[in-house]
Amino acid sequence: RFGCFMALNKNTGQAMCWGSEGYGGACSGRNFIGVTDVYSTHFAFFALSKNAGKGQCWGHASYGGSCSDIDFAGVTDATSNDRAFVVLNKNTGKGHCWGSSKHGGDCSSMNFAGFTNL
């Protein structure tokens, strides 16, 4: 969103990104087959495949563009603000946040048990 955009065809998995490469404007070579949802911060994108329990991020790592250590299995809800992402598995009560810790990217002290939506 900070000078970049993404277009996705969920039927084919074809996507294109454009704009500032360092903020998510470059996504060639990524596999978007099965992606169910796409979220963005001002500096990064997050594509979620709910059925496969997988996610992928790109853009500025400090603002959500890096999520390789997040377990997306069972994620039922997700959202973002301008500098961080959060996902929730309402069945287990586990939530994961990443991005700028000053802007919500650290929720390690939060207990999401009993919550159903973000």
Backbone as a chain_set.jsonl record, in Angstrom:
{"seq": "RFGCFMALNKNTGQAMCWGSEGYGGACSGRNFIGVTDVYSTHFAFFALSKNAGKGQCWGHASYGGSCSDIDFAGVTDATSNDRAFVVLNKNTGKGHCWGSSKHGGDCSSMNFAGFTNL", "coords": {"N": [[0.81, -1.193, 0.0], [2.09, 1.165, 0.432], [2.914, 2.77, -1.905], [2.776, 0.592, -3.58], [1.107, -2.214, -5.167], [-1.038, -5.109, -5.448], [-2.378, -7.621, -7.528], [-4.506, -10.388, -7.768], [-5.44, -13.519, -9.104], [-7.489, -15.724, -7.866], [-8.437, -18.101, -8.877], [-6.523, -19.122, -10.636], [-4.109, -18.686, -9.414], [-2.394, -16.832, -10.346], [-0.542, -13.859, -10.052], [0.272, -10.373, -9.78], [2.534, -7.849, -8.905], [3.322, -4.45, -8.258], [5.134, -1.389, -8.153], [6.963, 0.117, -5.478], [9.664, -1.891, -4.993], [10.999, -2.672, -2.607], [9.036, -2.503, -0.723], [7.138, -4.422, -1.174], [6.413, -4.444, -3.832], [7.365, -6.303, -5.611], [6.786, -9.49, -6.617], [7.241, -11.62, -8.242], [7.834, -15.008, -9.135], [6.793, -16.153, -6.882], [4.544, -18.538, -5.466], [1.183, -18.52, -5.726], [-0.931, -20.23, -5.743], [-3.803, -21.528, -4.33], [-4.047, -19.539, -2.452], [-6.043, -17.851, -0.161], [-6.54, -15.424, 1.078], [-5.338, -12.054, 1.148], [-3.325, -9.693, 2.752], [-2.175, -6.437, 3.815], [0.412, -4.243, 4.978], [1.649, -0.906, 5.303], [4.05, -1.366, 4.199], [4.489, -4.001, 3.41], [3.33, -7.281, 2.262], [1.075, -10.019, 2.94], [0.203, -13.234, 2.21], [-2.233, -15.641, 2.61], [-2.924, -19.068, 2.798], [-5.459, -20.62, 3.766], [-6.601, -23.232, 3.702], [-4.392, -24.887, 3.243], [-2.835, -24.201, 5.347], [-0.714, -22.401, 5.216], [1.457, -19.577, 4.821], [2.807, -16.633, 3.299], [5.144, -13.993, 3.112], [6.223, -10.77, 1.982], [8.231, -7.934, 1.193], [9.155, -5.113, 3.191], [11.089, -6.292, 5.762], [11.081, -5.481, 8.483], [8.565, -4.521, 8.882], [6.667, -6.5, 8.599], [7.27, -8.037, 6.362], [8.58, -10.441, 6.601], [8.002, -13.68, 7.521], [8.713, -16.3, 7.992], [9.04, -17.832, 10.267], [6.573, -18.27, 11.381], [3.803, -20.265, 12.29], [1.213, -21.191, 10.36], [-0.792, -23.032, 10.371], [-4.126, -23.916, 10.805], [-5.051, -21.312, 11.075], [-7.635, -19.022, 11.549], [-8.422, -16.405, 11.379], [-7.272, -13.181, 10.368], [-5.528, -10.06, 10.281], [-4.372, -6.676, 9.678], [-2.408, -3.752, 10.449], [-0.976, -0.562, 9.794], [1.708, -1.279, 10.073], [2.114, -3.889, 10.989], [1.181, -7.393, 11.302], [-1.368, -9.735, 12.353], [-2.411, -12.985, 13.26], [-4.899, -15.461, 14.016], [-5.792, -18.476, 15.589], [-8.714, -19.567, 16.32], [-9.619, -21.931, 17.365], [-7.611, -23.05, 18.902], [-6.825, -20.93, 20.384], [-4.507, -19.573, 19.916], [-2.422, -16.91, 18.937], [-0.475, -15.057, 16.617], [1.857, -12.508, 16.033], [3.571, -10.201, 13.93], [6.011, -7.979, 12.567], [6.458, -4.489, 13.062], [7.322, -4.126, 16.357], [6.645, -2.001, 17.993], [4.294, -1.228, 16.958], [2.331, -3.13, 17.288], [3.346, -5.572, 16.461], [4.303, -7.468, 18.223], [2.916, -9.784, 20.137], [3.36, -11.571, 22.096], [2.85, -11.696, 24.813], [0.164, -11.824, 25.017], [-3.015, -13.401, 25.569], [-5.027, -15.241, 23.642], [-7.094, -16.988, 24.018], [-10.434, -18.006, 23.787], [-11.221, -15.925, 22.162], [-12.731, -15.072, 19.065], [-12.516, -13.567, 16.779], [-10.56, -11.127, 15.017]], "CA": [[0.0, 0.0, 0.0], [2.975, 2.329, 0.462], [3.499, 2.893, -3.224], [2.75, -0.656, -4.34], [-0.18, -2.884, -5.242], [-1.038, -6.507, -5.86], [-3.59, -8.16, -8.122], [-4.457, -11.846, -7.656], [-6.511, -14.341, -9.641], [-7.555, -16.884, -6.971], [-8.741, -19.312, -9.651], [-5.326, -19.65, -11.297], [-2.915, -18.429, -8.612], [-1.566, -15.83, -11.008], [-0.539, -12.569, -9.367], [1.262, -9.399, -10.192], [2.78, -6.779, -7.943], [4.047, -3.356, -8.876], [5.42, -0.253, -7.28], [8.244, 0.077, -4.775], [10.051, -3.28, -4.765], [11.368, -2.899, -1.213], [7.838, -2.479, 0.11], [6.19, -5.428, -1.632], [6.064, -4.282, -5.233], [7.965, -7.371, -6.421], [6.347, -10.806, -6.132], [7.421, -12.649, -9.272], [8.464, -16.224, -8.653], [6.052, -16.688, -5.735], [3.439, -19.418, -5.815], [-0.038, -18.064, -5.077], [-1.988, -21.229, -5.897], [-4.436, -21.865, -3.055], [-4.151, -18.377, -1.566], [-7.429, -17.501, 0.137], [-6.629, -14.052, 1.559], [-4.132, -11.231, 1.073], [-3.358, -8.542, 3.655], [-1.01, -5.582, 3.604], [0.754, -3.105, 5.806], [2.119, 0.12, 4.366], [5.384, -1.723, 3.729], [4.636, -5.433, 3.123], [2.145, -8.076, 1.981], [0.962, -11.34, 3.54], [-0.763, -14.077, 1.498], [-2.599, -16.775, 3.448], [-3.619, -20.219, 2.224], [-6.09, -21.213, 4.952], [-6.793, -24.679, 3.545], [-3.089, -25.556, 3.333], [-2.154, -23.78, 6.571], [0.561, -21.796, 4.835], [1.466, -18.159, 4.559], [4.05, -16.085, 2.76], [5.24, -12.545, 3.27], [7.279, -10.116, 1.231], [8.287, -6.499, 1.41], [10.115, -4.674, 4.208], [11.076, -7.285, 6.833], [10.791, -4.873, 9.784], [7.156, -4.142, 8.942], [5.822, -7.633, 8.264], [7.668, -8.723, 5.139], [9.272, -11.691, 6.92], [7.144, -14.486, 8.4], [9.086, -17.704, 7.821], [9.001, -18.559, 11.539], [5.192, -18.317, 11.855], [3.034, -21.465, 11.945], [-0.094, -20.746, 9.901], [-1.746, -24.142, 10.412], [-5.337, -23.674, 11.586], [-5.407, -19.897, 11.198], [-9.035, -18.764, 11.226], [-8.647, -14.984, 11.176], [-6.053, -12.387, 10.217], [-5.721, -8.65, 9.965], [-3.138, -5.903, 9.686], [-2.496, -2.3, 10.549], [-0.031, -0.006, 8.826], [3.078, -1.754, 10.243], [2.197, -5.229, 11.571], [0.134, -8.372, 11.019], [-1.728, -10.668, 13.417], [-3.263, -14.106, 12.867], [-5.526, -16.136, 15.145], [-6.437, -19.775, 15.474], [-9.712, -19.483, 17.382], [-9.82, -23.259, 17.93], [-6.583, -23.297, 19.912], [-6.593, -19.703, 21.139], [-3.155, -19.072, 19.665], [-2.258, -15.802, 18.023], [0.9, -14.708, 16.25], [2.003, -11.164, 15.495], [4.898, -9.894, 13.41], [6.143, -6.635, 12.014], [7.022, -3.546, 14.012], [6.851, -4.407, 17.717], [6.056, -0.772, 18.539], [3.006, -1.002, 16.306], [1.491, -4.32, 17.417], [3.978, -6.761, 15.904], [4.701, -8.394, 19.285], [1.783, -10.107, 21.004], [3.771, -12.771, 22.825], [2.302, -11.691, 26.174], [-1.301, -11.818, 24.921], [-3.708, -14.684, 25.608], [-6.142, -15.124, 22.714], [-8.068, -18.029, 24.309], [-11.813, -17.558, 23.88], [-11.541, -14.921, 21.152], [-13.114, -15.696, 17.791], [-12.243, -12.682, 15.652], [-9.61, -10.043, 15.206]], "C": [[0.849, 1.25, 0.0], [3.669, 2.417, -0.878], [3.559, 1.596, -3.994], [1.37, -1.299, -4.234], [0.024, -4.333, -5.625], [-2.389, -6.831, -6.469], [-3.444, -9.674, -8.14], [-5.671, -12.469, -8.33], [-6.527, -15.612, -8.792], [-7.826, -18.181, -7.721], [-7.493, -19.946, -10.247], [-4.062, -19.518, -10.449], [-1.982, -17.416, -9.243], [-1.686, -14.51, -10.264], [0.472, -11.648, -10.014], [1.325, -8.312, -9.128], [3.553, -5.682, -8.657], [4.17, -2.215, -7.88], [6.789, -0.434, -6.64], [8.607, -1.353, -4.384], [10.355, -3.583, -3.307], [10.193, -2.936, -0.26], [6.759, -3.428, -0.405], [5.813, -5.348, -3.091], [6.668, -5.315, -6.169], [7.537, -8.718, -5.845], [6.504, -11.89, -7.189], [8.171, -13.836, -8.675], [7.779, -16.823, -7.43], [4.879, -17.522, -6.238], [2.201, -18.993, -5.033], [-1.203, -19.036, -5.27], [-2.503, -21.601, -4.511], [-4.557, -20.702, -2.087], [-5.622, -17.993, -1.413], [-7.587, -16.032, 0.513], [-5.29, -13.352, 1.39], [-4.34, -10.005, 1.956], [-2.125, -7.694, 3.385], [-0.833, -4.618, 4.772], [1.143, -2.008, 4.815], [3.401, -0.325, 3.665], [5.538, -3.177, 3.298], [3.276, -6.055, 2.799], [2.238, -9.418, 2.686], [-0.135, -12.084, 2.799], [-0.985, -15.344, 2.313], [-3.332, -17.828, 2.629], [-4.229, -20.971, 3.399], [-6.193, -22.728, 4.845], [-5.495, -25.455, 3.7], [-2.351, -25.203, 4.618], [-0.806, -23.151, 6.312], [0.389, -20.299, 4.597], [2.803, -17.74, 3.987], [3.995, -14.573, 2.834], [6.365, -12.015, 2.406], [7.132, -8.62, 1.413], [9.325, -6.188, 2.477], [10.006, -5.587, 5.43], [10.681, -6.694, 8.186], [9.319, -4.525, 9.965], [6.243, -5.255, 8.421], [6.211, -8.419, 7.037], [8.422, -10.021, 5.354], [8.421, -12.479, 7.916], [7.491, -15.965, 8.346], [9.02, -18.505, 9.125], [7.587, -18.668, 12.125], [4.527, -19.608, 11.382], [1.609, -21.029, 11.596], [-1.145, -21.85, 9.905], [-2.921, -23.783, 11.319], [-5.749, -22.227, 11.735], [-6.84, -19.69, 10.72], [-9.316, -17.296, 10.939], [-7.302, -14.27, 11.092], [-6.434, -10.944, 9.957], [-4.365, -7.945, 10.024], [-3.445, -4.46, 10.034], [-1.435, -1.752, 9.601], [1.387, -0.558, 8.955], [3.213, -3.15, 10.826], [1.004, -6.083, 11.148], [-0.166, -9.17, 12.281], [-2.628, -11.743, 12.82], [-3.752, -14.804, 14.132], [-6.02, -17.504, 14.726], [-7.438, -19.824, 16.618], [-9.957, -20.842, 18.041], [-8.815, -23.585, 19.023], [-6.326, -22.083, 20.794], [-5.201, -19.137, 20.964], [-3.176, -17.95, 18.646], [-0.787, -15.558, 17.771], [0.889, -13.318, 15.637], [3.415, -10.995, 14.965], [4.849, -8.551, 12.7], [6.778, -5.747, 13.071], [6.456, -3.792, 15.41], [6.21, -3.186, 18.359], [4.661, -0.505, 17.988], [2.14, -2.263, 16.297], [2.11, -5.607, 16.925], [4.518, -7.741, 16.933], [3.513, -8.605, 20.203], [2.084, -11.332, 21.845], [3.214, -12.82, 24.243], [0.77, -11.745, 26.187], [-1.847, -13.242, 24.953], [-4.974, -14.541, 24.756], [-7.232, -16.181, 22.96], [-9.459, -17.418, 24.471], [-12.197, -16.496, 22.863], [-11.785, -15.591, 19.805], [-12.766, -14.844, 16.573], [-11.191, -11.657, 16.037], [-10.202, -8.766, 14.629]], "O": [[0.369, 2.311, -0.4], [4.87, 2.169, -0.982], [4.31, 1.491, -4.964], [0.579, -0.981, -3.346], [1.101, -4.736, -6.063], [-3.423, -6.372, -5.985], [-2.382, -10.192, -8.487], [-6.796, -12.003, -8.149], [-5.678, -16.485, -8.973], [-7.472, -19.256, -7.236], [-7.408, -21.17, -10.353], [-3.055, -20.166, -10.734], [-0.893, -17.168, -8.726], [-2.781, -14.089, -9.892], [1.397, -12.083, -10.699], [0.317, -7.918, -8.542], [4.346, -5.957, -9.557], [3.415, -2.107, -6.913], [7.669, -1.075, -7.215], [7.941, -1.959, -3.545], [9.999, -4.655, -2.819], [10.337, -3.354, 0.889], [5.581, -3.246, -0.096], [4.966, -6.116, -3.548], [6.505, -5.221, -7.385], [7.888, -9.049, -4.712], [5.947, -12.978, -7.038], [9.035, -13.671, -7.814], [8.159, -17.907, -6.988], [4.303, -17.247, -7.291], [2.178, -19.096, -3.806], [-2.348, -18.686, -4.985], [-1.722, -21.947, -3.624], [-5.116, -20.864, -1.003], [-6.346, -17.831, -2.395], [-8.65, -15.451, 0.294], [-4.235, -13.981, 1.478], [-5.39, -9.364, 1.915], [-1.151, -8.167, 2.8], [-1.788, -4.237, 5.45], [0.977, -2.181, 3.608], [3.798, 0.262, 2.659], [6.62, -3.562, 2.856], [2.226, -5.454, 3.024], [3.328, -9.9, 2.992], [-1.277, -11.627, 2.757], [-0.03, -16.037, 2.665], [-4.245, -17.515, 1.864], [-3.593, -21.859, 3.966], [-5.898, -23.434, 5.809], [-5.498, -26.565, 4.232], [-1.349, -25.836, 4.948], [0.136, -23.335, 7.083], [-0.685, -19.829, 4.222], [3.811, -18.42, 4.174], [2.945, -13.958, 2.646], [7.337, -12.717, 2.129], [6.06, -8.111, 1.741], [10.284, -6.942, 2.64], [8.953, -5.651, 6.064], [10.0, -7.364, 8.962], [8.876, -4.262, 11.083], [5.176, -4.983, 7.87], [5.536, -9.391, 6.697], [8.863, -10.643, 4.388], [8.152, -12.006, 9.02], [6.636, -16.804, 8.629], [8.952, -19.734, 9.086], [7.43, -19.118, 13.26], [4.667, -19.999, 10.223], [0.883, -20.546, 12.465], [-2.278, -21.621, 9.481], [-2.726, -23.391, 12.47], [-6.706, -21.933, 12.452], [-7.213, -20.124, 9.63], [-10.331, -16.968, 10.325], [-6.316, -14.712, 11.68], [-7.527, -10.651, 9.474], [-3.35, -8.547, 10.375], [-4.584, -4.005, 9.93], [-1.038, -2.456, 8.672], [2.204, -0.345, 8.059], [4.329, -3.57, 11.135], [-0.026, -5.578, 10.702], [0.676, -9.271, 13.174], [-3.492, -11.46, 11.99], [-3.108, -14.746, 15.179], [-6.592, -17.673, 13.649], [-7.063, -20.091, 17.759], [-10.455, -20.895, 19.165], [-9.13, -24.313, 19.964], [-5.679, -22.196, 21.836], [-4.755, -18.315, 21.765], [-3.859, -18.029, 17.624], [0.05, -15.831, 18.631], [0.024, -12.991, 14.826], [4.354, -11.586, 15.497], [3.792, -8.069, 12.295], [7.56, -6.226, 13.893], [5.248, -3.68, 15.621], [5.315, -3.33, 19.192], [3.936, 0.348, 18.501], [1.312, -2.443, 15.404], [1.458, -6.65, 16.967], [5.129, -8.744, 16.564], [3.143, -7.71, 20.963], [1.173, -12.049, 22.259], [3.117, -13.904, 24.819], [0.156, -11.715, 27.253], [-1.226, -14.17, 24.435], [-5.886, -13.798, 25.118], [-8.192, -16.261, 22.194], [-9.64, -16.44, 25.196], [-13.38, -16.191, 22.712], [-11.117, -16.564, 19.456], [-12.728, -15.354, 15.454], [-10.968, -11.367, 17.212], [-9.566, -7.713, 14.679]]}, "num_chains": 1, "name": "protein.A"}
